[in-house]
Amino acid sequence: MSANTELSQAEVSAIIEMALSDHVSFADIATQFGLSDAETKVLMRDNLKPSSYRTWRKRVREFSDRRAHYK
């Protein structure tokens, strides 16, 4: 998220839903919303409960270790 980019609540919800999906990559989110993977992680950290964020990051890391082209 660049400093001058404001996302609506609907867009934030859509990004969270996409990021939580195992079938949507960070590249897809970047294409649709212009957020890098680091920016998506910050958005997730800011909008999820801490335990939910940690669980999501763990799942993403485990999948990416098994698949060459995951998130």
A tleap script that builds the chain and sets N, CA, C and O, in Angstrom:
source leaprc.protein.ff14SB
mol = sequence {
  NMET SER ALA ASN THR GLU LEU SER GLN ALA
  GLU VAL SER ALA ILE ILE GLU MET ALA LEU
  SER ASP HIE VAL SER PHE ALA ASP ILE ALA
  THR GLN PHE GLY LEU SER ASP ALA GLU THR
  LYS VAL LEU MET ARG ASP ASN LEU LYS PRO
  SER SER TYR ARG THR TRP ARG LYS ARG VAL
  ARG GLU PHE SER ASP ARG ARG ALA HIE TYR
  CLYS
}
set mol.1.N position { 0.838 -1.170 0.000 }
set mol.1.CA position { 0.000 0.000 0.000 }
set mol.1.C position { 0.880 1.229 0.000 }
set mol.1.O position { 1.604 1.479 0.964 }
set mol.2.N position { 0.826 1.968 -1.029 }
set mol.2.CA position { 1.577 3.203 -1.030 }
set mol.2.C position { 0.892 4.196 -0.103 }
set mol.2.O position { -0.267 4.010 0.267 }
set mol.3.N position { 1.596 5.230 0.263 }
set mol.3.CA position { 1.092 6.174 1.253 }
set mol.3.C position { -0.207 6.843 0.809 }
set mol.3.O position { -1.029 7.207 1.651 }
set mol.4.N position { -0.402 7.007 -0.482 }
set mol.4.CA position { -1.597 7.700 -0.952 }
set mol.4.C position { -2.694 6.750 -1.412 }
set mol.4.O position { -3.673 7.194 -2.012 }
set mol.5.N position { -2.560 5.489 -1.154 }
set mol.5.CA position { -3.570 4.517 -1.545 }
set mol.5.C position { -4.438 4.176 -0.345 }
set mol.5.O position { -3.955 3.653 0.659 }
set mol.6.N position { -5.711 4.474 -0.460 }
set mol.6.CA position { -6.664 4.129 0.587 }
set mol.6.C position { -7.572 3.031 0.052 }
set mol.6.O position { -8.105 3.129 -1.053 }
set mol.7.N position { -7.735 2.008 0.835 }
set mol.7.CA position { -8.589 0.904 0.448 }
set mol.7.C position { -9.905 0.991 1.205 }
set mol.7.O position { -9.927 1.305 2.395 }
set mol.8.N position { -10.994 0.715 0.515 }
set mol.8.CA position { -12.292 0.693 1.178 }
set mol.8.C position { -12.378 -0.577 2.031 }
set mol.8.O position { -11.582 -1.502 1.868 }
set mol.9.N position { -13.334 -0.603 2.920 }
set mol.9.CA position { -13.522 -1.782 3.769 }
set mol.9.C position { -13.860 -3.001 2.912 }
set mol.9.O position { -13.452 -4.118 3.233 }
set mol.10.N position { -14.601 -2.793 1.829 }
set mol.10.CA position { -14.937 -3.899 0.926 }
set mol.10.C position { -13.681 -4.456 0.264 }
set mol.10.O position { -13.546 -5.669 0.109 }
set mol.11.N position { -12.758 -3.569 -0.129 }
set mol.11.CA position { -11.515 -4.017 -0.746 }
set mol.11.C position { -10.640 -4.763 0.261 }
set mol.11.O position { -10.041 -5.788 -0.064 }
set mol.12.N position { -10.573 -4.241 1.484 }
set mol.12.CA position { -9.799 -4.921 2.537 }
set mol.12.C position { -10.372 -6.312 2.773 }
set mol.12.O position { -9.625 -7.284 2.885 }
set mol.13.N position { -11.687 -6.407 2.850 }
set mol.13.CA position { -12.325 -7.712 3.050 }
set mol.13.C position { -12.024 -8.670 1.904 }
set mol.13.O position { -11.771 -9.855 2.125 }
set mol.14.N position { -12.053 -8.147 0.670 }
set mol.14.CA position { -11.760 -8.983 -0.496 }
set mol.14.C position { -10.316 -9.461 -0.469 }
set mol.14.O position { -10.040 -10.615 -0.795 }
set mol.15.N position { -9.394 -8.588 -0.084 }
set mol.15.CA position { -7.981 -8.972 -0.015 }
set mol.15.C position { -7.774 -10.042 1.051 }
set mol.15.O position { -7.056 -11.016 0.824 }
set mol.16.N position { -8.397 -9.864 2.207 }
set mol.16.CA position { -8.275 -10.855 3.279 }
set mol.16.C position { -8.819 -12.197 2.823 }
set mol.16.O position { -8.198 -13.234 3.055 }
set mol.17.N position { -9.973 -12.181 2.176 }
set mol.17.CA position { -10.566 -13.426 1.680 }
set mol.17.C position { -9.649 -14.099 0.664 }
set mol.17.O position { -9.466 -15.316 0.701 }
set mol.18.N position { -9.075 -13.314 -0.239 }
set mol.18.CA position { -8.167 -13.870 -1.241 }
set mol.18.C position { -6.911 -14.434 -0.576 }
set mol.18.O position { -6.452 -15.520 -0.931 }
set mol.19.N position { -6.355 -13.697 0.387 }
set mol.19.CA position { -5.122 -14.132 1.046 }
set mol.19.C position { -5.345 -15.398 1.859 }
set mol.19.O position { -4.451 -16.239 1.955 }
set mol.20.N position { -6.520 -15.540 2.440 }
set mol.20.CA position { -6.808 -16.737 3.228 }
set mol.20.C position { -7.057 -17.958 2.345 }
set mol.20.O position { -6.951 -19.093 2.808 }
set mol.21.N position { -7.384 -17.725 1.081 }
set mol.21.CA position { -7.634 -18.814 0.150 }
set mol.21.C position { -6.318 -19.497 -0.224 }
set mol.21.O position { -5.303 -18.833 -0.434 }
set mol.22.N position { -6.345 -20.789 -0.303 }
set mol.22.CA position { -5.156 -21.533 -0.716 }
set mol.22.C position { -4.975 -21.521 -2.235 }
set mol.22.O position { -3.982 -22.040 -2.745 }
set mol.23.N position { -5.927 -20.932 -2.955 }
set mol.23.CA position { -5.894 -20.975 -4.410 }
set mol.23.C position { -5.538 -19.635 -5.042 }
set mol.23.O position { -5.504 -19.518 -6.267 }
set mol.24.N position { -5.275 -18.629 -4.225 }
set mol.24.CA position { -4.950 -17.297 -4.736 }
set mol.24.C position { -3.534 -16.947 -4.292 }
set mol.24.O position { -3.208 -17.033 -3.108 }
set mol.25.N position { -2.701 -16.556 -5.242 }
set mol.25.CA position { -1.314 -16.229 -4.929 }
set mol.25.C position { -1.170 -14.746 -4.604 }
set mol.25.O position { -2.065 -13.946 -4.879 }
set mol.26.N position { -0.027 -14.393 -4.014 }
set mol.26.CA position { 0.268 -12.988 -3.767 }
set mol.26.C position { 0.323 -12.223 -5.089 }
set mol.26.O position { -0.042 -11.048 -5.138 }
set mol.27.N position { 0.768 -12.867 -6.142 }
set mol.27.CA position { 0.828 -12.222 -7.459 }
set mol.27.C position { -0.572 -11.840 -7.943 }
set mol.27.O position { -0.753 -10.781 -8.545 }
set mol.28.N position { -1.553 -12.692 -7.684 }
set mol.28.CA position { -2.933 -12.375 -8.069 }
set mol.28.C position { -3.444 -11.159 -7.304 }
set mol.28.O position { -4.122 -10.303 -7.872 }
set mol.29.N position { -3.119 -11.084 -6.013 }
set mol.29.CA position { -3.525 -9.937 -5.202 }
set mol.29.C position { -2.838 -8.677 -5.711 }
set mol.29.O position { -3.458 -7.616 -5.788 }
set mol.30.N position { -1.563 -8.791 -6.057 }
set mol.30.CA position { -0.820 -7.644 -6.578 }
set mol.30.C position { -1.422 -7.148 -7.889 }
set mol.30.O position { -1.527 -5.942 -8.113 }
set mol.31.N position { -1.812 -8.074 -8.746 }
set mol.31.CA position { -2.405 -7.703 -10.026 }
set mol.31.C position { -3.721 -6.966 -9.831 }
set mol.31.O position { -3.979 -5.959 -10.490 }
set mol.32.N position { -4.545 -7.464 -8.932 }
set mol.32.CA position { -5.876 -6.890 -8.752 }
set mol.32.C position { -5.868 -5.618 -7.901 }
set mol.32.O position { -6.610 -4.679 -8.189 }
set mol.33.N position { -5.038 -5.579 -6.858 }
set mol.33.CA position { -5.085 -4.459 -5.919 }
set mol.33.C position { -3.791 -3.641 -5.852 }
set mol.33.O position { -3.768 -2.583 -5.222 }
set mol.34.N position { -2.739 -4.104 -6.477 }
set mol.34.CA position { -1.484 -3.359 -6.486 }
set mol.34.C position { -0.695 -3.451 -5.190 }
set mol.34.O position { 0.132 -2.583 -4.910 }
set mol.35.N position { -0.937 -4.491 -4.391 }
set mol.35.CA position { -0.222 -4.675 -3.127 }
set mol.35.C position { 0.874 -5.714 -3.298 }
set mol.35.O position { 0.651 -6.769 -3.891 }
set mol.36.N position { 2.044 -5.418 -2.784 }
set mol.36.CA position { 3.116 -6.410 -2.787 }
set mol.36.C position { 2.815 -7.465 -1.738 }
set mol.36.O position { 1.889 -7.306 -0.941 }
set mol.37.N position { 3.594 -8.546 -1.732 }
set mol.37.CA position { 3.367 -9.577 -0.717 }
set mol.37.C position { 3.614 -9.021 0.684 }
set mol.37.O position { 2.901 -9.376 1.622 }
set mol.38.N position { 4.617 -8.153 0.836 }
set mol.38.CA position { 4.895 -7.551 2.151 }
set mol.38.C position { 3.738 -6.660 2.602 }
set mol.38.O position { 3.364 -6.666 3.775 }
set mol.39.N position { 3.177 -5.900 1.672 }
set mol.39.CA position { 2.037 -5.047 2.006 }
set mol.39.C position { 0.808 -5.874 2.365 }
set mol.39.O position { 0.044 -5.500 3.255 }
set mol.40.N position { 0.616 -6.991 1.680 }
set mol.40.CA position { -0.499 -7.876 1.997 }
set mol.40.C position { -0.328 -8.464 3.390 }
set mol.40.O position { -1.295 -8.568 4.144 }
set mol.41.N position { 0.889 -8.846 3.732 }
set mol.41.CA position { 1.153 -9.380 5.070 }
set mol.41.C position { 0.877 -8.343 6.146 }
set mol.41.O position { 0.324 -8.676 7.194 }
set mol.42.N position { 1.254 -7.086 5.905 }
set mol.42.CA position { 0.977 -6.008 6.869 }
set mol.42.C position { -0.528 -5.821 7.020 }
set mol.42.O position { -1.029 -5.691 8.137 }
set mol.43.N position { -1.250 -5.806 5.903 }
set mol.43.CA position { -2.698 -5.670 5.953 }
set mol.43.C position { -3.320 -6.809 6.755 }
set mol.43.O position { -4.216 -6.587 7.570 }
set mol.44.N position { -2.846 -8.012 6.523 }
set mol.44.CA position { -3.366 -9.175 7.260 }
set mol.44.C position { -3.050 -9.044 8.747 }
set mol.44.O position { -3.909 -9.311 9.587 }
set mol.45.N position { -1.837 -8.639 9.075 }
set mol.45.CA position { -1.431 -8.488 10.482 }
set mol.45.C position { -2.305 -7.448 11.176 }
set mol.45.O position { -2.675 -7.618 12.338 }
set mol.46.N position { -2.633 -6.371 10.464 }
set mol.46.CA position { -3.425 -5.287 11.039 }
set mol.46.C position { -4.901 -5.643 11.192 }
set mol.46.O position { -5.601 -5.040 12.006 }
set mol.47.N position { -5.381 -6.622 10.415 }
set mol.47.CA position { -6.814 -6.903 10.395 }
set mol.47.C position { -7.219 -8.255 10.970 }
set mol.47.O position { -8.409 -8.516 11.147 }
set mol.48.N position { -6.256 -9.114 11.263 }
set mol.48.CA position { -6.568 -10.407 11.870 }
set mol.48.C position { -6.145 -10.399 13.327 }
set mol.48.O position { -5.287 -9.620 13.741 }
set mol.49.N position { -6.762 -11.279 14.091 }
set mol.49.CA position { -6.292 -11.472 15.458 }
set mol.49.C position { -4.877 -12.034 15.381 }
set mol.49.O position { -4.544 -12.727 14.420 }
set mol.50.N position { -4.035 -11.745 16.381 }
set mol.50.CA position { -2.642 -12.223 16.331 }
set mol.50.C position { -2.523 -13.735 16.109 }
set mol.50.O position { -1.682 -14.182 15.328 }
set mol.51.N position { -3.342 -14.506 16.777 }
set mol.51.CA position { -3.242 -15.961 16.602 }
set mol.51.C position { -3.675 -16.387 15.201 }
set mol.51.O position { -3.104 -17.317 14.631 }
set mol.52.N position { -4.673 -15.718 14.650 }
set mol.52.CA position { -5.122 -16.028 13.288 }
set mol.52.C position { -4.044 -15.673 12.278 }
set mol.52.O position { -3.823 -16.410 11.317 }
set mol.53.N position { -3.369 -14.539 12.493 }
set mol.53.CA position { -2.285 -14.144 11.594 }
set mol.53.C position { -1.148 -15.159 11.634 }
set mol.53.O position { -0.642 -15.570 10.589 }
set mol.54.N position { -0.746 -15.564 12.839 }
set mol.54.CA position { 0.343 -16.548 12.970 }
set mol.54.C position { -0.029 -17.870 12.303 }
set mol.54.O position { 0.803 -18.479 11.630 }
set mol.55.N position { -1.260 -18.314 12.481 }
set mol.55.CA position { -1.718 -19.553 11.851 }
set mol.55.C position { -1.687 -19.433 10.339 }
set mol.55.O position { -1.266 -20.364 9.653 }
set mol.56.N position { -2.131 -18.293 9.809 }
set mol.56.CA position { -2.133 -18.073 8.362 }
set mol.56.C position { -0.708 -18.075 7.814 }
set mol.56.O position { -0.439 -18.723 6.802 }
set mol.57.N position { 0.217 -17.351 8.475 }
set mol.57.CA position { 1.600 -17.301 8.015 }
set mol.57.C position { 2.242 -18.680 8.045 }
set mol.57.O position { 2.980 -19.046 7.131 }
set mol.58.N position { 1.965 -19.438 9.086 }
set mol.58.CA position { 2.519 -20.795 9.175 }
set mol.58.C position { 2.020 -21.638 8.012 }
set mol.58.O position { 2.800 -22.358 7.389 }
set mol.59.N position { 0.720 -21.557 7.712 }
set mol.59.CA position { 0.147 -22.342 6.615 }
set mol.59.C position { 0.757 -21.921 5.278 }
set mol.59.O position { 1.083 -22.774 4.453 }
set mol.60.N position { 0.915 -20.623 5.058 }
set mol.60.CA position { 1.498 -20.130 3.806 }
set mol.60.C position { 2.935 -20.622 3.668 }
set mol.60.O position { 3.341 -21.076 2.598 }
set mol.61.N position { 3.703 -20.530 4.753 }
set mol.61.CA position { 5.105 -20.999 4.697 }
set mol.61.C position { 5.172 -22.500 4.421 }
set mol.61.O position { 5.989 -22.935 3.609 }
set mol.62.N position { 4.337 -23.293 5.073 }
set mol.62.CA position { 4.366 -24.742 4.861 }
set mol.62.C position { 3.994 -25.098 3.430 }
set mol.62.O position { 4.632 -25.953 2.816 }
set mol.63.N position { 2.966 -24.448 2.895 }
set mol.63.CA position { 2.579 -24.722 1.515 }
set mol.63.C position { 3.675 -24.307 0.547 }
set mol.63.O position { 3.951 -25.012 -0.423 }
set mol.64.N position { 4.303 -23.157 0.809 }
set mol.64.CA position { 5.335 -22.694 -0.123 }
set mol.64.C position { 6.560 -23.590 -0.094 }
set mol.64.O position { 7.284 -23.679 -1.086 }
set mol.65.N position { 6.803 -24.257 1.034 }
set mol.65.CA position { 7.907 -25.218 1.093 }
set mol.65.C position { 7.617 -26.449 0.240 }
set mol.65.O position { 8.536 -27.071 -0.293 }
set mol.66.N position { 6.341 -26.797 0.111 }
set mol.66.CA position { 5.960 -27.986 -0.653 }
set mol.66.C position { 5.721 -27.703 -2.123 }
set mol.66.O position { 5.887 -28.590 -2.960 }
set mol.67.N position { 5.334 -26.477 -2.448 }
set mol.67.CA position { 5.029 -26.128 -3.829 }
set mol.67.C position { 5.955 -25.008 -4.292 }
set mol.67.O position { 6.203 -24.044 -3.567 }
set mol.68.N position { 6.450 -25.155 -5.488 }
set mol.68.CA position { 7.375 -24.142 -6.015 }
set mol.68.C position { 6.670 -22.811 -6.272 }
set mol.68.O position { 7.285 -21.757 -6.114 }
set mol.69.N position { 5.409 -22.835 -6.659 }
set mol.69.CA position { 4.721 -21.605 -7.055 }
set mol.69.C position { 3.481 -21.380 -6.229 }
set mol.69.O position { 2.402 -21.156 -6.777 }
set mol.70.N position { 3.614 -21.436 -4.924 }
set mol.70.CA position { 2.500 -21.073 -4.061 }
set mol.70.C position { 2.599 -19.579 -3.822 }
set mol.70.O position { 3.236 -18.894 -4.623 }
set mol.71.N position { 2.044 -19.065 -2.834 }
set mol.71.CA position { 1.975 -17.620 -2.565 }
set mol.71.C position { 3.302 -16.926 -2.655 }
set mol.71.O position { 3.380 -15.715 -2.451 }
savepdb mol mol.pdb
quit
